[in-house]
């Protein structure tokens, strides 16, 4: 057993024989082999992550483990018994939660408890226990349909836990959940695992996979790699260079990507909002080559920094090695907007929106230029969607003014609509129409010239991997495919301004990269893009960011600039009792400063020289052994959490309200 793996069981103190044993699992749907001989084991009290692109076979595996679907071959045992016989001791959260929106929080809990034959007295006792754990005890009588996304996830988890399962299966449980609620959700999972609950989780967010004890990469129905996050990152045998140029980041990307590949010194190139991530085998030699090539092209290099690869780098490199290199034809755009670059496309001055006595947006001012990708970030209820609706003319502001696509104040005209594209959170498609019917409808509404329609519709079908399936009803498509069709429909008319409200929610990392490649190409052609996302690793791809808290814009700047303004320092610690250490530290310092990532602690300390000494003394008093330590750089999630927590301290945000 590796040293990393050895950290998993001792703190929990549970039997190390497998809680889940899967051997040779197969699942066929007619001639389609969804799962092809999968084998893995999960220990009691372990959080085991299953990652992979759409269509990898993850959901089929979950349904067989939950006992709701029969396998076509192989064996699946849960605590030594067939999975179907262990349904009463298995909790299962599907991608679409089985909450009843017109029942209250407590009524949902009681319904699931009754369904699982839990005694009524125990249902209420356990239900309130989990509501207190999730900081939701104030809302037993609130309708589930009126909860925020994060609170719905927590309620769904509470419902699954009331029967006291021994195994918990979570299929993409935090899709659409804001970063604050995601961190709270994962803190809860860590506590449950220490108490002995075995957790199998599928997630498209690889920063979440970092919080698992072990991770398995699934592709085309097979398991291709299993290990701790650290072992998977090390397996790529590469270094990540963060390359910043003073201008023309797109040109730098094209120059370096043209000579990249698994057998080349440059393995992979990924573009972010103010940098490139270049994955290389020999960092010193390749850095010199990168400098020479970019300088020869007339591009000034601002900075090159060396860092460890991310789990997402490993994921993408591994899929490329397996032949998963998505190729999409360039968008057949014929109306670029280069002449507009640098002008203001979206402008807001002192925007206010009141709903009765509630102020949803409070004096927000911002500007987005043509050719720019601007990310508007905030927790659920921060006012992002209301702000976007005012900016694109769907909602009148109570006070303030808006500039949109060259129009001032009067932005609801037909001429303005022809220059604006909008993709909403709730898929702006008609689910009872086919894919092609939707695309032809939007092409007509947006006035796409007849001679351009067929070519653009064919491009959307290729982008969405739906060639030959254009007659399928949109309502029957998986979420990731719907997202691709919705994005394609929003840009058919080549808008000069594009609003994207959580466009990649639930999309796997490979598809997400494809989305952003397209978004960057549109921005390079002059389109102004305003985007919202709850996945803060993705927000790094924006040129500029704005953080909204309680209806106010409280921070703005480039991703690097916002992180550079963060107060304090971030320490990563490996300790012998990670969950115990995290719990103890949260009693002596601000809870938001402590986060658990698998077997690692992330601690945000003030710059005070004595802070680190005080931290080590606190751990030593509790008998916690610090095995290693390094100073790390802040992520956007760290910054976001600290901004929101400071707002709470100022009384601007009510916890989970």
HUUR-V742456 format. One line per field, one symbol per residue. phi: phi as a letter, one per 30 degrees, with the letter a starting at -180 (. if undefined). psi: psi as a letter, one per 40 degrees, with the letter a starting at -180 (. if undefined). burial: I if it has 24 or more other ideal C-beta (glycine too) atoms within 12 Angstrom, else O. Layout:
BEGIN
phi=???
psi=???
burial=???
END
This chain:
BEGIN
phi=.ddddddddeddicecdedbbcbidbbcciddcdbbidbabbdeicccccbldeidjdddddddddicbddclibbcchibeeddcedcbcbcddcdcdcdccdeddddddddddcideeddedddeddddddchbddbdcddddcddeddddddddedddedhdcbbcbchdcdicdddddddddddeddddddjdcbcbcbdcddddddddbbcccbhibdcabldedddddddhbbccccccdahddddddddddbcldccecdabbcbdbaccccbccdddddddddddddddicdcdabbcadddddededddddddjcbdcbddeddbbdbedcejddcbbbbhdbbccidccdbbhcbabbceiccccccldeidjddddddddcidbdddbjbbcbhiccidccddddedcbcbcdechdbcdccdedddddddddddideedcdddddddddddchbdibddddedcddeddeeddddeddcechddbbcbchdceiddedddddedddeddddddjddbcbcaccddddedddbbbccbhicdcaaldeddddddddjbcccccbdbddedddddddcbeeddcbcbiccccbccddeeddddddddddddciccddaabdbcdcddeddddddddddddidbcehc
psi=hidddeedddddfiheihdhhhhfhihigbehgdhgfhhiihiheihhhhiiihededdddddddeeeiiieiaihhhfeiiddeedeehihhidhifihdeiidddddddddddefhhddddddddddddddefeeefdehhdeeiiddddddddddddddegidhhhhggeehehiddddddddddddddddeehhhhhhieheddddeidiihhhhfeihehhiidddddddefiihhhhhieifddddddddddfiideidhdihhhadfiihhhidgddddddddddddddeehhhdihihiiiidddddddddddeegghhhiihfiegifdeehdihdhhhhfhhhhgbehhdhgfhhihhiheihhhhiiiheeeddddddddeeehhidiiihhhfeihdgeeiddddeehihhidfhfiheeiidddddddddddefhideedddddddddddefehefeeihdeeiidddddddddddeedegidhhhhgfdfhehiddddddddddddddddeehhhhiiiehedddeeidiihhhhfeiheiiaiddddddehiaihhhhhidgddddddddeeeihdeehihgbeihhhhiiehdedddddddddddefhhhdiiihiiiiddddddddddddddeedhhhf.
burial=OOOIIOIIIOIIOOOOOIIIIIOOIIIOOOOOOIIIIIIIIIIIIIIIIIIIIIIIIIIIIIIIIIIOIOIIOIIIIIIOOOIOOIIOIIIIIIIOIOIIOOIIIIIIIIIIIOOIOIOOOOIOOIIIOIIOIIIIIOIIOIOIOOIIIIIIIIIIIIIIIIIIIIIIIIIIIIIIIIIIIIIIIIIIIIIIIIIIIIIIIIIIIIIIIIIIIIIIIIIIIIIIIIIIIIIIIOIIOIIIIIIIIOOOIIOIIOIIIOOIOOOOIIIIIIIIIIIIIIIIIOIOOIIOIIIOIIOOOOIOIOOIOOIIIIIIIIIIIIIIOOOIOIOIOOIIIOIOIOOIOOOIIIIIOOIIIOOOOOOIIIIIIIIIIIIIIIIIIIIIIIIIIIIIIIIIIIIOIIOIOIIIIIIOOOIOOOOIIOIIIIIIIOIIIOOOOIIIOIIIIIIOOIOIOOOOIOOIIIIIIIIIIIOOOIOIOIOOIIIIIIIIIIIIIIIIIIIIIIIIIIIIIIIIIIIIIIIIIIIIIIIIIIIIIIIIIIIIIIIIIIIIIIIIIIIIIIIIIIIIOIIOOIOIIIIIIIIOIIIIIIIIIOOOIOIIIIIIIIIIIIIIIOOOOOOIOOIOOIIOOOOIOIOOOOOOIIIIIIIIIIIIIIIOOOOIIOIIO
END
